[in-house]
Amino acid sequence: MSRKRKTGNYAMSNRTRKFLFSLLLTFMLFLAFLDNSYSGHKWRFGQYSTNTKTNSDFEKYHSNTFTVTNVIDGDTLDINCRDNQNSNTRIRLIGIDTPEINTESGDMYFAREASDFARKTSLGKHVTVYLDEKENTRDIYGRLLAYILLPDGVFLNEIMLSEGFAYAYTKYRHSFYNKYNQIESRARSGKKGLWLNVTPEQMPKWRHDRDAEAK
Protein backbone atom coordinates (compact mmCIF):
# COMPACT_ATOMS: atom_id res chain seq x y z
CA MET A 1 0.00 0.00 0.00
CA SER A 2 2.76 2.41 0.91
CA ARG A 3 4.69 1.44 -2.24
CA LYS A 4 1.78 2.51 -4.45
CA ARG A 5 1.55 5.81 -2.65
CA LYS A 6 5.24 6.48 -3.23
CA THR A 7 4.92 5.56 -6.92
CA GLY A 8 2.01 7.98 -7.29
CA ASN A 9 3.97 10.78 -5.67
CA TYR A 10 6.93 10.12 -7.93
CA ALA A 11 4.75 10.19 -11.06
CA MET A 12 3.18 13.45 -9.98
CA SER A 13 6.64 14.91 -9.36
CA ASN A 14 7.64 14.00 -12.92
CA ARG A 15 4.55 15.71 -14.29
CA THR A 16 5.34 18.80 -12.26
CA ARG A 17 8.93 18.87 -13.55
CA LYS A 18 7.76 18.56 -17.15
CA PHE A 19 5.24 21.36 -16.66
CA LEU A 20 7.83 23.67 -15.10
CA PHE A 21 10.34 22.87 -17.85
CA SER A 22 7.75 23.65 -20.55
CA LEU A 23 6.86 26.89 -18.81
CA LEU A 24 10.53 27.91 -18.59
CA LEU A 25 11.12 27.03 -22.25
CA THR A 26 8.11 29.10 -23.33
CA PHE A 27 9.35 32.08 -21.32
CA MET A 28 12.85 31.84 -22.86
CA LEU A 29 11.39 31.70 -26.38
CA PHE A 30 9.28 34.76 -25.58
CA LEU A 31 12.35 36.71 -24.44
CA ALA A 32 14.20 35.70 -27.60
CA PHE A 33 11.28 36.92 -29.69
CA LEU A 34 11.29 40.30 -27.95
CA ASP A 35 15.02 40.70 -28.45
CA ASN A 36 14.75 39.96 -32.16
CA SER A 37 11.73 42.21 -32.55
CA TYR A 38 13.48 45.32 -31.25
CA SER A 39 17.06 44.77 -32.39
CA GLY A 40 16.35 46.19 -35.84
CA HIS A 41 15.19 49.61 -34.68
CA LYS A 42 17.45 52.47 -35.66
CA TRP A 43 16.97 54.04 -32.26
CA ARG A 44 16.64 51.65 -29.35
CA PHE A 45 14.93 52.49 -26.07
CA GLY A 46 17.12 52.19 -23.00
CA GLN A 47 16.29 50.67 -19.64
CA TYR A 48 15.21 53.62 -17.54
CA SER A 49 12.68 54.40 -14.84
CA THR A 50 10.69 57.56 -14.27
CA ASN A 51 13.05 58.33 -11.35
CA THR A 52 16.20 58.45 -13.44
CA LYS A 53 18.46 61.41 -12.78
CA THR A 54 22.15 60.98 -13.48
CA ASN A 55 25.16 63.19 -12.97
CA SER A 56 26.67 61.79 -16.16
CA ASP A 57 23.80 63.28 -18.18
CA PHE A 58 24.50 66.69 -16.68
CA GLU A 59 28.20 66.40 -17.42
CA LYS A 60 27.58 65.23 -20.97
CA TYR A 61 24.70 67.46 -22.08
CA HIS A 62 23.85 70.33 -19.71
CA SER A 63 24.76 73.75 -21.17
CA ASN A 64 26.54 72.10 -24.09
CA THR A 65 25.87 72.79 -27.77
CA PHE A 66 24.95 70.18 -30.37
CA THR A 67 23.45 69.98 -33.85
CA VAL A 68 19.88 68.82 -34.42
CA THR A 69 20.15 65.91 -36.87
CA ASN A 70 16.52 64.79 -37.03
CA VAL A 71 13.07 65.97 -35.97
CA ILE A 72 10.72 63.11 -35.13
CA ASP A 73 7.68 65.23 -34.37
CA GLY A 74 6.81 68.48 -32.65
CA ASP A 75 8.24 67.55 -29.27
CA THR A 76 10.93 64.96 -30.10
CA LEU A 77 14.25 65.37 -31.90
CA ASP A 78 17.76 63.90 -32.22
CA ILE A 79 21.11 65.60 -31.65
CA ASN A 80 24.56 64.53 -32.84
CA CYS A 81 25.81 62.95 -29.64
CA ARG A 82 26.19 59.21 -29.13
CA ASP A 83 23.95 57.76 -26.41
CA ASN A 84 24.85 54.20 -25.42
CA GLN A 85 24.13 52.01 -28.46
CA ASN A 86 22.50 54.86 -30.39
CA SER A 87 24.51 57.06 -32.74
CA ASN A 88 22.39 60.08 -31.75
CA THR A 89 20.71 61.22 -28.54
CA ARG A 90 16.94 61.39 -28.67
CA ILE A 91 15.44 64.34 -26.79
CA ARG A 92 11.91 64.80 -25.51
CA LEU A 93 11.13 68.48 -24.95
CA ILE A 94 10.22 69.12 -21.32
CA GLY A 95 6.88 70.65 -20.42
CA ILE A 96 5.05 70.41 -23.74
CA ASP A 97 3.05 67.85 -25.67
CA THR A 98 2.39 68.14 -29.39
CA PRO A 99 -0.21 66.24 -31.44
CA GLU A 100 1.10 62.84 -32.54
CA ILE A 101 1.83 61.64 -36.05
CA ASN A 102 0.93 58.19 -37.40
CA THR A 103 -1.28 56.99 -34.57
CA GLU A 104 -3.54 53.97 -35.10
CA SER A 105 -6.30 56.32 -36.24
CA GLY A 106 -3.98 58.54 -38.30
CA ASP A 107 -2.41 61.91 -37.56
CA MET A 108 -3.86 63.91 -34.69
CA TYR A 109 -5.22 67.36 -35.40
CA PHE A 110 -2.37 69.82 -36.14
CA ALA A 111 0.30 67.11 -35.84
CA ARG A 112 1.86 67.79 -39.25
CA GLU A 113 1.86 71.53 -38.67
CA ALA A 114 3.62 71.12 -35.32
CA SER A 115 6.18 68.71 -36.76
CA ASP A 116 6.88 70.95 -39.75
CA PHE A 117 7.33 74.00 -37.54
CA ALA A 118 9.74 72.22 -35.22
CA ARG A 119 11.69 70.94 -38.22
CA LYS A 120 11.89 74.37 -39.86
CA THR A 121 12.89 75.98 -36.56
CA SER A 122 15.52 73.53 -35.32
CA LEU A 123 16.76 71.04 -37.94
CA GLY A 124 20.44 71.50 -38.70
CA LYS A 125 20.73 74.26 -36.09
CA HIS A 126 23.35 74.44 -33.34
CA VAL A 127 21.31 74.31 -30.15
CA THR A 128 22.18 74.37 -26.46
CA VAL A 129 20.76 71.67 -24.24
CA TYR A 130 19.59 72.43 -20.70
CA LEU A 131 18.42 69.79 -18.26
CA ASP A 132 16.06 70.40 -15.37
CA GLU A 133 18.13 70.36 -12.18
CA LYS A 134 15.05 69.62 -10.05
CA GLU A 135 13.59 66.81 -12.14
CA ASN A 136 14.52 63.58 -13.93
CA THR A 137 16.92 63.57 -16.86
CA ARG A 138 15.24 60.67 -18.68
CA ASP A 139 11.74 59.41 -19.39
CA ILE A 140 10.63 55.78 -19.28
CA TYR A 141 11.79 55.28 -22.88
CA GLY A 142 15.30 56.50 -22.18
CA ARG A 143 14.85 59.79 -24.01
CA LEU A 144 16.72 62.77 -22.60
CA LEU A 145 14.34 65.35 -21.12
CA ALA A 146 15.56 68.83 -22.01
CA TYR A 147 14.95 72.47 -22.77
CA ILE A 148 16.40 73.38 -26.18
CA LEU A 149 17.82 76.87 -26.68
CA LEU A 150 17.83 77.95 -30.32
CA PRO A 151 20.59 80.14 -31.86
CA ASP A 152 18.34 83.22 -31.66
CA GLY A 153 18.08 82.88 -27.87
CA VAL A 154 14.55 81.47 -27.79
CA PHE A 155 13.70 78.10 -26.24
CA LEU A 156 12.09 75.70 -28.68
CA ASN A 157 9.84 74.40 -25.89
CA GLU A 158 8.41 77.88 -25.35
CA ILE A 159 8.02 78.91 -28.98
CA MET A 160 6.09 75.71 -29.69
CA LEU A 161 3.69 76.76 -26.94
CA SER A 162 3.49 80.46 -27.75
CA GLU A 163 2.74 79.84 -31.44
CA GLY A 164 0.03 77.32 -30.68
CA PHE A 165 1.77 74.14 -31.84
CA ALA A 166 1.79 72.43 -28.44
CA TYR A 167 -0.10 71.95 -25.21
CA ALA A 168 1.42 72.70 -21.81
CA TYR A 169 2.07 69.18 -20.49
CA THR A 170 0.53 69.15 -17.04
CA LYS A 171 0.87 65.42 -16.30
CA TYR A 172 4.37 65.97 -14.86
CA ARG A 173 5.88 68.81 -12.86
CA HIS A 174 8.95 70.72 -13.99
CA SER A 175 10.72 73.96 -13.06
CA PHE A 176 8.68 76.11 -15.48
CA TYR A 177 5.31 74.43 -14.92
CA ASN A 178 3.41 77.64 -14.10
CA LYS A 179 5.18 79.68 -16.78
CA TYR A 180 4.32 77.16 -19.49
CA ASN A 181 0.67 77.16 -18.43
CA GLN A 182 0.65 80.94 -18.77
CA ILE A 183 2.27 80.80 -22.22
CA GLU A 184 -0.34 78.32 -23.38
CA SER A 185 -3.13 80.47 -21.94
CA ARG A 186 -1.97 83.47 -23.99
CA ALA A 187 -1.76 81.39 -27.16
CA ARG A 188 -5.23 80.02 -26.52
CA SER A 189 -6.68 83.49 -25.92
CA GLY A 190 -5.06 84.69 -29.14
CA LYS A 191 -6.36 81.66 -31.04
CA LYS A 192 -2.90 80.88 -32.32
CA GLY A 193 -2.13 77.73 -34.22
CA LEU A 194 -4.24 74.77 -33.15
CA TRP A 195 -6.27 76.93 -30.76
CA LEU A 196 -8.13 78.52 -33.67
CA ASN A 197 -10.26 75.47 -34.44
CA VAL A 198 -9.34 72.56 -32.15
CA THR A 199 -12.24 70.69 -30.56
CA PRO A 200 -12.07 68.74 -27.26
CA GLU A 201 -12.31 65.47 -29.20
CA GLN A 202 -9.21 66.40 -31.23
CA MET A 203 -7.06 67.00 -28.16
CA PRO A 204 -4.78 64.34 -26.63
CA LYS A 205 -6.70 62.08 -24.25
CA TRP A 206 -4.85 63.32 -21.15
CA ARG A 207 -5.74 66.92 -22.06
CA HIS A 208 -9.35 66.14 -22.93
CA ASP A 209 -9.77 64.30 -19.62
CA ARG A 210 -8.15 67.11 -17.65
CA ASP A 211 -10.41 69.77 -19.20
CA ALA A 212 -13.47 67.58 -18.61
CA GLU A 213 -12.60 67.18 -14.92
CA ALA A 214 -12.12 70.93 -14.56
CA LYS A 215 -15.66 71.65 -15.68
GICOR-V625934 format. One record per residue. N is the residue number from 1. RES is the residue in three letters. SS is DSSP state (@ for helix, = for strand, . for the rest). PHI is phi in whole degrees, 0 to 359 (NA if undefined). PSI is psi in whole degrees, -180 to 180 (NA if undefined). Layout:
BEGIN
n;res;ss;phi;psi
N;RES;SS;PHI;PSI
N;RES;SS;PHI;PSI
END
This chain:
BEGIN
n;res;ss;phi;psi
1;MET;.;NA;-45
2;SER;@;291;-30
3;ARG;@;292;-40
4;LYS;@;296;-40
5;ARG;@;296;-41
6;LYS;@;295;-41
7;THR;@;298;-42
8;GLY;@;298;-41
9;ASN;@;296;-39
10;TYR;@;294;-43
11;ALA;@;297;-42
12;MET;@;296;-37
13;SER;@;297;-40
14;ASN;@;297;-43
15;ARG;@;297;-39
16;THR;@;296;-42
17;ARG;@;298;-44
18;LYS;@;297;-41
19;PHE;@;297;-46
20;LEU;@;295;-39
21;PHE;@;295;-42
22;SER;@;297;-41
23;LEU;@;296;-43
24;LEU;@;295;-42
25;LEU;@;296;-42
26;THR;@;298;-42
27;PHE;@;296;-41
28;MET;@;294;-40
29;LEU;@;295;-37
30;PHE;@;296;-43
31;LEU;@;296;-40
32;ALA;@;296;-38
33;PHE;@;297;-44
34;LEU;@;298;-43
35;ASP;@;298;-43
36;ASN;@;289;-32
37;SER;@;293;-35
38;TYR;@;259;-11
39;SER;.;293;-21
40;GLY;.;273;-4
41;HIS;.;291;139
42;LYS;.;294;-34
43;TRP;.;236;120
44;ARG;.;256;134
45;PHE;.;291;140
46;GLY;.;271;177
47;GLN;.;264;98
48;TYR;.;226;158
49;SER;.;247;170
50;THR;.;290;-8
51;ASN;.;256;21
52;THR;.;280;124
53;LYS;.;212;113
54;THR;.;240;143
55;ASN;@;293;-31
56;SER;@;296;-35
57;ASP;@;296;-41
58;PHE;@;295;-43
59;GLU;@;296;-38
60;LYS;@;279;-38
61;TYR;@;245;-39
62;HIS;.;300;125
63;SER;.;69;11
64;ASN;=;260;156
65;THR;=;254;137
66;PHE;=;221;173
67;THR;=;253;135
68;VAL;=;283;118
69;THR;=;260;-20
70;ASN;=;200;143
71;VAL;=;244;116
72;ILE;=;281;-48
73;ASP;=;201;-164
74;GLY;.;296;-24
75;ASP;.;237;13
76;THR;=;221;132
77;LEU;=;211;169
78;ASP;=;244;145
79;ILE;=;238;160
80;ASN;.;278;67
81;CYS;.;216;124
82;ARG;.;297;140
83;ASP;=;225;98
84;ASN;.;56;-121
85;GLN;.;276;-2
86;ASN;=;264;138
87;SER;.;288;-22
88;ASN;.;235;163
89;THR;=;260;126
90;ARG;=;270;132
91;ILE;=;242;134
92;ARG;=;253;120
93;LEU;=;296;128
94;ILE;.;289;141
95;GLY;.;84;-1
96;ILE;=;227;161
97;ASP;=;218;122
98;THR;.;256;157
99;PRO;.;302;144
100;GLU;.;270;149
101;ILE;.;260;147
102;ASN;.;57;47
103;THR;=;281;177
104;GLU;.;300;-30
105;SER;.;258;14
106;GLY;=;102;-170
107;ASP;.;289;139
108;MET;.;287;161
109;TYR;.;303;127
110;PHE;.;72;15
111;ALA;@;292;-45
112;ARG;@;294;-40
113;GLU;@;297;-42
114;ALA;@;295;-44
115;SER;@;296;-44
116;ASP;@;296;-40
117;PHE;@;293;-44
118;ALA;@;298;-40
119;ARG;@;294;-46
120;LYS;@;296;-34
121;THR;@;278;-30
122;SER;@;236;-24
123;LEU;.;298;128
124;GLY;.;80;-3
125;LYS;.;274;152
126;HIS;=;273;114
127;VAL;=;241;155
128;THR;=;254;132
129;VAL;=;263;131
130;TYR;=;235;130
131;LEU;.;263;160
132;ASP;.;272;114
133;GLU;.;291;-16
134;LYS;.;260;-10
135;GLU;.;235;-175
136;ASN;.;290;154
137;THR;.;265;-14
138;ARG;=;225;154
139;ASP;.;262;-177
140;ILE;.;294;-16
141;TYR;.;264;2
142;GLY;.;87;3
143;ARG;.;285;142
144;LEU;=;287;129
145;LEU;=;267;122
146;ALA;=;207;158
147;TYR;=;262;135
148;ILE;=;246;115
149;LEU;=;268;121
150;LEU;.;281;164
151;PRO;.;302;-26
152;ASP;.;275;6
153;GLY;.;88;9
154;VAL;.;253;140
155;PHE;=;279;131
156;LEU;@;301;-40
157;ASN;@;306;-45
158;GLU;@;284;-38
159;ILE;@;290;-30
160;MET;@;296;-37
161;LEU;@;287;-49
162;SER;@;293;-27
163;GLU;.;265;4
164;GLY;.;79;28
165;PHE;.;258;0
166;ALA;.;210;160
167;TYR;=;260;147
168;ALA;=;291;122
169;TYR;.;276;103
170;THR;.;264;4
171;LYS;.;289;-27
172;TYR;.;228;143
173;ARG;.;281;153
174;HIS;.;203;174
175;SER;.;295;-24
176;PHE;.;246;30
177;TYR;@;306;-52
178;ASN;@;292;-40
179;LYS;@;298;-44
180;TYR;@;293;-35
181;ASN;@;296;-38
182;GLN;@;291;-40
183;ILE;@;298;-45
184;GLU;@;298;-41
185;SER;@;300;-40
186;ARG;@;293;-41
187;ALA;@;296;-39
188;ARG;@;293;-43
189;SER;@;297;-36
190;GLY;.;276;2
191;LYS;.;52;45
192;LYS;.;275;145
193;GLY;@;55;-126
194;LEU;@;295;-22
195;TRP;@;289;-9
196;LEU;@;291;-42
197;ASN;.;227;1
198;VAL;.;297;141
199;THR;.;253;160
200;PRO;@;305;-37
201;GLU;@;292;-22
202;GLN;@;271;-8
203;MET;.;281;160
204;PRO;.;302;151
205;LYS;@;303;-43
206;TRP;@;299;-37
207;ARG;@;285;-41
208;HIS;@;300;-44
209;ASP;@;294;-40
210;ARG;@;295;-45
211;ASP;@;294;-36
212;ALA;@;294;-39
213;GLU;@;292;-30
214;ALA;@;287;-19
215;LYS;.;283;NA
END
